[in-house]
Amino acid sequence: MHRHNVGFMACDVIADMHGFGPVQKKFSGWVQEGRIGSDKVLLLKPATFMNESGRAVGEALRFYKLGVEDLTVFHDELDLAPFKIKVRRGGGLAGHNGLRSINQHLGPEFRRVRIGIGHPGSKERVTGHVLGNYAKAEMDDLADMLGAISAEAEWLARGDDARFMSEIALRQQDRE
């Protein structure tokens, strides 16, 4: 359960909680189709190297004749406190190779669900932190955050990013 895989974890929980169909191998990755509320949603987990994920995402968007405005990327974010969620469209890449690849293939204006993993404090420790597993003490918070993302995913599907973030914050506040 590497921190770098938290975006894939979010997709898995969304697929499970919303009853998505079986995993299929397509677009250089693993795909699941389903509905969130009344919206049809395709979840794609690229099976390429991280620095090539834009190729898989681009293939899927072209096949379904979708634009970058239809894309939401779930990813780990060093510059956010652990388990905090922020959504934005466009912006910097924060040294994230997967985001860089998607940006190169599709441009910067895709929506990002930034999932905080926290910064280890020094630049030398970043790689080990990002590629390291969540600690046992973090598992409850991780499960709660992933559950909140999935439970509130309908707001994302509707395009209401502010409500999505607000509802997740309320759920997390209730736990404290």
C-alpha positions as CSV (number, residue, x, y, z in Angstrom):
1,M,0.0,0.0,0.0
2,H,2.5,2.6,-1.2
3,R,1.5,6.3,-0.8
4,H,2.2,6.7,-4.6
5,N,-0.7,4.3,-5.3
6,V,-3.3,6.2,-3.3
7,G,-5.0,7.4,-6.5
8,F,-5.5,3.8,-7.6
9,M,-6.8,2.9,-4.2
10,A,-9.4,5.6,-4.5
11,C,-10.5,4.2,-7.9
12,D,-10.8,0.7,-6.4
13,V,-13.0,1.9,-3.5
14,I,-15.2,3.9,-5.9
15,A,-15.6,0.9,-8.1
16,D,-16.5,-1.3,-5.2
17,M,-18.9,1.1,-3.4
18,H,-20.7,2.0,-6.6
19,G,-20.9,-1.5,-8.1
20,F,-18.8,-1.0,-11.2
21,G,-18.5,-3.8,-13.7
22,P,-15.5,-6.2,-13.9
23,V,-12.0,-5.1,-14.6
24,Q,-11.0,-5.2,-18.3
25,K,-7.6,-4.8,-19.9
26,K,-7.8,-1.8,-22.3
27,F,-5.9,1.3,-23.2
28,S,-2.6,0.1,-21.7
29,G,-4.3,-0.3,-18.3
30,W,-7.2,-1.6,-16.3
31,V,-10.7,-0.2,-16.9
32,Q,-13.9,-0.5,-15.0
33,E,-17.2,1.0,-16.2
34,G,-20.1,2.0,-14.0
35,R,-22.4,4.7,-12.8
36,I,-22.2,7.3,-10.1
37,G,-25.6,8.7,-9.6
38,S,-27.0,9.2,-13.1
39,D,-23.5,9.7,-14.6
40,K,-21.7,7.1,-16.6
41,V,-18.1,6.8,-15.4
42,L,-15.0,5.1,-16.7
43,L,-12.2,4.4,-14.2
44,L,-8.8,3.8,-15.8
45,K,-5.7,2.7,-13.9
46,P,-2.8,2.9,-16.4
47,A,-0.5,-0.1,-16.5
48,T,2.3,1.9,-18.1
49,F,5.2,3.3,-16.2
50,M,4.1,6.4,-14.2
51,N,6.0,8.6,-16.7
52,E,3.9,7.2,-19.5
53,S,0.5,7.3,-18.0
54,G,-0.6,10.2,-20.3
55,R,-0.4,7.8,-23.2
56,A,-3.0,5.4,-21.7
57,V,-5.2,8.3,-20.6
58,G,-5.0,9.9,-24.1
59,E,-6.0,6.5,-25.7
60,A,-9.1,6.2,-23.6
61,L,-10.2,9.8,-24.1
62,R,-9.8,9.5,-27.9
63,F,-11.7,6.2,-28.0
64,Y,-14.7,7.6,-26.1
65,K,-14.4,11.0,-27.9
66,L,-14.0,12.8,-24.6
67,G,-12.1,16.0,-23.9
68,V,-9.6,17.0,-21.2
69,E,-12.5,18.7,-19.5
70,D,-14.0,15.2,-18.9
71,L,-10.9,13.9,-17.1
72,T,-10.4,13.7,-13.4
73,V,-7.0,12.4,-12.1
74,F,-6.7,11.0,-8.6
75,H,-3.1,11.4,-7.3
76,D,-0.9,11.6,-4.3
77,E,0.2,15.1,-3.3
78,L,3.3,15.8,-1.1
79,D,2.4,19.4,-0.5
80,L,-0.9,18.5,1.3
81,A,-1.2,17.2,4.9
82,P,-1.9,13.4,5.0
83,F,-5.5,12.5,4.2
84,K,-6.5,16.0,3.1
85,I,-8.3,16.4,-0.2
86,K,-8.2,19.3,-2.6
87,V,-9.6,19.5,-6.1
88,R,-8.5,21.9,-8.8
89,R,-8.4,22.2,-12.5
90,G,-5.0,23.0,-14.1
91,G,-2.0,24.2,-12.1
92,G,1.5,22.9,-11.5
93,L,2.8,19.4,-11.6
94,A,4.6,19.4,-8.3
95,G,7.3,17.1,-9.7
96,H,4.7,14.3,-10.2
97,N,5.8,12.2,-13.3
98,G,2.3,10.9,-13.9
99,L,0.8,14.4,-14.0
100,R,3.7,15.6,-16.2
101,S,3.0,12.8,-18.7
102,I,-0.8,13.6,-18.8
103,N,0.1,17.3,-19.3
104,Q,2.4,16.4,-22.2
105,H,-0.3,14.3,-23.9
106,L,-3.4,16.4,-23.2
107,G,-2.4,19.8,-21.8
108,P,-2.7,21.1,-18.3
109,E,-6.5,21.8,-17.9
110,F,-7.6,18.5,-16.5
111,R,-9.2,18.2,-13.0
112,R,-7.0,16.8,-10.3
113,V,-8.1,15.2,-7.0
114,R,-5.1,15.8,-4.9
115,I,-4.8,13.3,-2.0
116,G,-2.4,14.5,0.7
117,I,0.4,12.2,1.7
118,G,2.4,14.9,3.6
119,H,6.1,15.8,3.1
120,P,8.7,13.9,5.0
121,G,10.6,17.2,5.8
122,S,13.8,16.9,3.7
123,K,14.2,16.5,0.0
124,E,16.5,13.4,0.5
125,R,13.6,11.5,2.1
126,V,10.9,12.2,-0.5
127,T,11.5,9.1,-2.7
128,G,11.4,6.7,0.2
129,H,8.3,8.4,1.7
130,V,6.4,8.4,-1.6
131,L,7.3,4.9,-2.4
132,G,6.9,3.7,1.2
133,N,3.9,1.9,2.6
134,Y,1.4,3.6,4.9
135,A,2.1,2.8,8.5
136,K,-0.3,0.6,10.5
137,A,-1.2,3.6,12.6
138,E,-2.4,5.3,9.4
139,M,-4.7,2.6,8.1
140,D,-7.9,3.8,9.8
141,D,-7.4,7.3,8.5
142,L,-6.6,6.0,5.1
143,A,-9.7,3.8,5.0
144,D,-11.9,6.7,6.3
145,M,-10.5,9.0,3.6
146,L,-11.0,6.6,0.8
147,G,-14.5,5.8,2.0
148,A,-15.3,9.5,2.1
149,I,-14.0,10.0,-1.5
150,S,-16.2,7.2,-2.7
151,A,-19.3,8.2,-0.7
152,E,-19.0,11.8,-2.0
153,A,-18.0,10.9,-5.6
154,E,-21.4,11.9,-7.0
155,W,-20.5,15.5,-6.4
156,L,-17.4,15.1,-8.5
157,A,-19.4,13.3,-11.2
158,R,-21.8,16.3,-11.2
159,G,-18.9,18.7,-11.5
160,D,-19.4,20.3,-8.0
161,D,-15.8,20.2,-6.8
162,A,-16.5,22.6,-3.9
163,R,-19.3,20.5,-2.5
164,F,-17.2,17.3,-2.9
165,M,-14.4,18.9,-0.8
166,S,-16.8,20.3,1.7
167,E,-18.6,17.0,2.3
168,I,-15.3,15.2,2.7
169,A,-14.0,17.8,5.2
170,L,-17.2,17.4,7.2
171,R,-16.8,13.6,7.3
172,Q,-13.2,13.9,8.4
173,Q,-14.2,16.5,11.0
174,D,-16.7,14.1,12.5
175,R,-14.0,11.6,13.1
176,E,-11.8,13.9,15.1
